[in-house]
Amino acid sequence: MRKIDRLIMDIESHLKKSLHHLEYSYNKVIKLSINVDEMDEEVLETWESFASRFARTSDIFLMKYLKAKIKQSDPGFHGTFRDYLNEAEKIKLIDEASVWMNIREIRNISAHDYSESNLQQIFETLKKLAPILLNVKKLLL
């Protein structure tokens, strides 16, 4: 077995676990209010856990899995993050590179750059994009 094949198997294992945890959190937040002003500490903690799991799962998928799969099919491929997304779309690993660029951007905002004033919008966007991220399970079957 080639080194890249073993690497992909390891990444897939981590990705499956991460997707499982994200799905658990997603199923909790879809039942919760999105109004930040009405959240108690427990609800806020649930939303923040969901945001963290979204960030972790998107990192594993975008930064590890896609890159490894592209390197598997084209070992000489090099480029920017956007180049990798475009290549992933070209070889049918993802549907729309622009959607995944949005997922990466909201991941970065939620992980590093949010304030209480935009927290509700971030949570709403994460909740809207989570089904797309969860759908990568189909690649792992």
C-alpha positions as a Markdown table, in Angstrom:
| # | Residue | x | y | z |
|---|---|---|---|---|
| 1 | Met | 0.0 | 0.0 | 0.0 |
| 2 | Arg | 1.3 | 3.4 | -0.9 |
| 3 | Lys | 2.0 | 6.0 | 1.7 |
| 4 | Ile | -0.7 | 8.4 | 0.3 |
| 5 | Asp | -3.2 | 5.6 | 0.5 |
| 6 | Arg | -2.4 | 4.9 | 4.2 |
| 7 | Leu | -2.6 | 8.7 | 4.8 |
| 8 | Ile | -6.0 | 8.9 | 3.2 |
| 9 | Met | -7.3 | 5.9 | 5.3 |
| 10 | Asp | -6.1 | 7.7 | 8.5 |
| 11 | Ile | -7.7 | 11.0 | 7.4 |
| 12 | Glu | -11.0 | 9.2 | 6.5 |
| 13 | Ser | -11.1 | 7.6 | 10.0 |
| 14 | His | -10.7 | 11.0 | 11.7 |
| 15 | Leu | -13.1 | 12.6 | 9.3 |
| 16 | Lys | -15.8 | 10.0 | 10.0 |
| 17 | Lys | -15.5 | 10.5 | 13.8 |
| 18 | Ser | -15.5 | 14.3 | 13.4 |
| 19 | Leu | -18.6 | 14.1 | 11.2 |
| 20 | His | -20.3 | 11.9 | 13.8 |
| 21 | His | -19.6 | 14.5 | 16.5 |
| 22 | Leu | -20.7 | 17.4 | 14.2 |
| 23 | Glu | -24.0 | 15.6 | 13.4 |
| 24 | Tyr | -24.7 | 15.1 | 17.1 |
| 25 | Ser | -24.2 | 18.8 | 17.8 |
| 26 | Tyr | -26.1 | 19.8 | 14.7 |
| 27 | Asn | -29.1 | 17.7 | 15.8 |
| 28 | Lys | -29.0 | 19.6 | 19.1 |
| 29 | Val | -28.8 | 23.1 | 17.7 |
| 30 | Ile | -31.6 | 22.7 | 15.2 |
| 31 | Lys | -34.0 | 22.5 | 18.1 |
| 32 | Leu | -32.6 | 25.6 | 19.9 |
| 33 | Ser | -33.3 | 29.2 | 19.6 |
| 34 | Ile | -30.9 | 31.2 | 17.5 |
| 35 | Asn | -31.6 | 34.5 | 19.4 |
| 36 | Val | -28.4 | 35.2 | 21.3 |
| 37 | Asp | -30.0 | 37.6 | 23.7 |
| 38 | Glu | -32.2 | 34.8 | 25.0 |
| 39 | Met | -29.5 | 32.2 | 25.4 |
| 40 | Asp | -28.5 | 31.0 | 28.8 |
| 41 | Glu | -25.0 | 29.6 | 29.4 |
| 42 | Glu | -26.0 | 26.0 | 28.6 |
| 43 | Val | -27.5 | 26.9 | 25.2 |
| 44 | Leu | -24.6 | 29.2 | 24.4 |
| 45 | Glu | -22.2 | 26.4 | 25.2 |
| 46 | Thr | -24.1 | 24.0 | 22.9 |
| 47 | Trp | -23.9 | 26.5 | 20.1 |
| 48 | Glu | -20.2 | 27.1 | 20.7 |
| 49 | Ser | -19.5 | 23.4 | 20.8 |
| 50 | Phe | -21.4 | 23.1 | 17.4 |
| 51 | Ala | -19.3 | 25.9 | 16.0 |
| 52 | Ser | -16.1 | 24.3 | 17.2 |
| 53 | Arg | -17.1 | 20.9 | 15.7 |
| 54 | Phe | -18.0 | 22.6 | 12.4 |
| 55 | Ala | -14.5 | 24.2 | 12.3 |
| 56 | Arg | -12.7 | 21.0 | 13.1 |
| 57 | Thr | -14.7 | 18.9 | 10.6 |
| 58 | Ser | -14.2 | 21.5 | 7.8 |
| 59 | Asp | -10.5 | 21.7 | 8.6 |
| 60 | Ile | -10.1 | 17.9 | 8.3 |
| 61 | Phe | -12.1 | 17.8 | 5.1 |
| 62 | Leu | -10.8 | 20.8 | 3.3 |
| 63 | Met | -7.2 | 21.0 | 4.5 |
| 64 | Lys | -6.4 | 17.3 | 4.8 |
| 65 | Tyr | -8.8 | 15.1 | 3.0 |
| 66 | Leu | -9.3 | 17.1 | -0.2 |
| 67 | Lys | -5.6 | 17.8 | -0.5 |
| 68 | Ala | -4.6 | 14.2 | 0.0 |
| 69 | Lys | -7.2 | 13.0 | -2.5 |
| 70 | Ile | -5.9 | 15.5 | -5.1 |
| 71 | Lys | -2.3 | 14.5 | -4.4 |
| 72 | Gln | -3.3 | 10.9 | -4.8 |
| 73 | Ser | -4.7 | 11.5 | -8.3 |
| 74 | Asp | -2.0 | 14.1 | -9.3 |
| 75 | Pro | 1.1 | 13.9 | -7.1 |
| 76 | Gly | 2.6 | 17.0 | -8.8 |
| 77 | Phe | -0.3 | 19.2 | -8.1 |
| 78 | His | 0.5 | 22.5 | -6.3 |
| 79 | Gly | -1.5 | 25.6 | -5.7 |
| 80 | Thr | -3.4 | 27.9 | -3.4 |
| 81 | Phe | -6.3 | 26.8 | -1.3 |
| 82 | Arg | -8.6 | 28.1 | -4.1 |
| 83 | Asp | -6.7 | 26.0 | -6.7 |
| 84 | Tyr | -7.3 | 22.9 | -4.6 |
| 85 | Leu | -11.0 | 23.7 | -4.3 |
| 86 | Asn | -11.2 | 24.2 | -8.1 |
| 87 | Glu | -9.4 | 20.9 | -8.7 |
| 88 | Ala | -11.6 | 19.1 | -6.2 |
| 89 | Glu | -14.6 | 20.4 | -8.1 |
| 90 | Lys | -13.1 | 19.4 | -11.4 |
| 91 | Ile | -12.5 | 15.8 | -10.3 |
| 92 | Lys | -16.0 | 15.7 | -8.7 |
| 93 | Leu | -15.0 | 15.5 | -5.0 |
| 94 | Ile | -17.2 | 18.6 | -4.3 |
| 95 | Asp | -20.0 | 20.2 | -6.3 |
| 96 | Glu | -19.2 | 23.9 | -6.0 |
| 97 | Ala | -15.8 | 25.4 | -5.1 |
| 98 | Ser | -17.5 | 28.7 | -4.2 |
| 99 | Val | -19.7 | 27.1 | -1.5 |
| 100 | Trp | -16.6 | 25.4 | 0.1 |
| 101 | Met | -14.8 | 28.7 | 0.0 |
| 102 | Asn | -17.7 | 30.2 | 2.0 |
| 103 | Ile | -17.5 | 27.3 | 4.4 |
| 104 | Arg | -13.8 | 28.0 | 4.9 |
| 105 | Glu | -14.5 | 31.7 | 5.4 |
| 106 | Ile | -17.2 | 31.2 | 8.0 |
| 107 | Arg | -15.0 | 28.7 | 9.7 |
| 108 | Asn | -12.3 | 31.3 | 10.0 |
| 109 | Ile | -14.7 | 33.9 | 11.3 |
| 110 | Ser | -16.3 | 31.6 | 13.8 |
| 111 | Ala | -13.0 | 30.3 | 15.1 |
| 112 | His | -11.1 | 33.6 | 15.3 |
| 113 | Asp | -13.0 | 36.7 | 14.6 |
| 114 | Tyr | -16.4 | 36.9 | 16.1 |
| 115 | Ser | -18.1 | 39.3 | 18.5 |
| 116 | Glu | -21.4 | 39.2 | 20.3 |
| 117 | Ser | -22.9 | 41.6 | 17.8 |
| 118 | Asn | -22.4 | 39.1 | 14.9 |
| 119 | Leu | -22.7 | 35.8 | 16.9 |
| 120 | Gln | -26.3 | 35.2 | 15.8 |
| 121 | Gln | -25.5 | 35.6 | 12.2 |
| 122 | Ile | -22.5 | 33.3 | 12.5 |
| 123 | Phe | -24.6 | 30.6 | 14.2 |
| 124 | Glu | -27.3 | 31.0 | 11.5 |
| 125 | Thr | -24.7 | 30.6 | 8.7 |
| 126 | Leu | -23.1 | 27.6 | 10.4 |
| 127 | Lys | -26.5 | 26.0 | 10.8 |
| 128 | Lys | -27.3 | 26.6 | 7.2 |
| 129 | Leu | -24.0 | 25.2 | 5.9 |
| 130 | Ala | -23.7 | 22.2 | 8.2 |
| 131 | Pro | -25.8 | 19.9 | 6.0 |
| 132 | Ile | -23.4 | 20.5 | 3.1 |
| 133 | Leu | -20.5 | 19.6 | 5.3 |
| 134 | Leu | -22.3 | 16.6 | 6.8 |
| 135 | Asn | -23.0 | 15.4 | 3.2 |
| 136 | Val | -19.3 | 14.5 | 2.7 |
| 137 | Lys | -20.2 | 11.2 | 4.4 |
| 138 | Lys | -21.2 | 10.1 | 1.0 |
| 139 | Leu | -17.6 | 10.3 | -0.1 |
| 140 | Leu | -16.5 | 7.9 | 2.6 |
| 141 | Leu | -18.8 | 5.0 | 1.9 |
